[in-house]
Amino acid sequence: MASALVSIQILPKTKDGEDVIPYVDEAIKVIHESGVQYEVHPLETTMEGELDQLLKVIKDMNDRMIEMGSKNVISQVKILYQPEGISMNQLTEKYRQ
């Protein structure tokens, strides 16, 4: 079982005030390509895995935004670290029907 849940909202500063959605789509693609379990929500994406692995994904997302031309990136991150194990489903299953 995973030891961490990490939620991230990434806010790249785009060239000439471009729409950020293509950048966000690319950030989600970085998550997808990492192979970690994740869920996309309207204002953030939550990942499940080992903390070191998830922090690397965040670094890779930020690096990709810079590669795409962002001058800088703000990443708002929430971390739940529980060494004995945690999953997104454990926290949300009672709300799903």
N, C-alpha and C positions, 0 to 999 in steps of 0.2 A: 504494500500500500504506500502511496505517496506520503511524503513528510510535509508538503507545503501546498498552499493555495496562494497564488499571486494574481491580483487583478491589476491591470494597467490601462490607463488612458494616455494615449500619446498625442502630443500637440506640436506638430512640426511648424516652424516658421517657413512659409512657402515663398518662393520667388514671386515678386510683384503681386502679392496677395492672392495667389492662385487658390482654387478650391482645395481643401485638405483631404477630401474623400479619396482621391486616387492614392495619396500617401498612406492614409489609414488602411486602405485595401492592401497595399503592399506590406505594411506592418503585420497585418493579419496573415498574409501569405508567408512571412518569415516564421510566424508561430506555427502555421500548418506544416511547413517544411521541416520544422524541428522534430516533429513526431510526438510532441507532448499532447496530452488531452486538454481540450480547451472548449470554452463556450463564449460566443460573441453575444454581447448585450448592447443595448442602445448607446450607453455612455462609457462602456469599458469592456474589456475582454478578460475572462478569468482562465488561468492555466492551472493545471494540477501536475505535480511531479516532485522531483528532488530540488531543494532550494538552490543549490549551485547550478543545476541545469537551467532552472527558470531564470536566474539572474543572468546567465549567459544569453538566453533568448532575448531578454530586455536589452542587453548590450548590442546584440545583433540587429534588433529592431532600430535602435538609435543610429547605429552605423549605416544602416540602409537608408534612413531618412537623409543623412548627410550626403550619401552617394547620389541620391536623387536630386540634390541641390538645395536642401534646407540649410539655412544659415545656422540655426540652432534648433534644439528639440527640448520640450518640457515633457517629462514622463511622470505622471502621477501614479504612484504604486502603493498598493495595500498588500501586506504579507501576513498570512496566517501560517505559522510554523509550529508543527505538532509532531515531534519525532516518532511518537508511537503510531502515527498514521492518521490521515484525514483524506476525505474525498469531497468533491462538490456535491455529490449525491447525498452524502450524510447530512449536509446542511440544508438541502433543499427538497428532499423527497416528500416531506409532509405537505409541501405546497403544490405538488404535482398531482394531477388527477387523471 
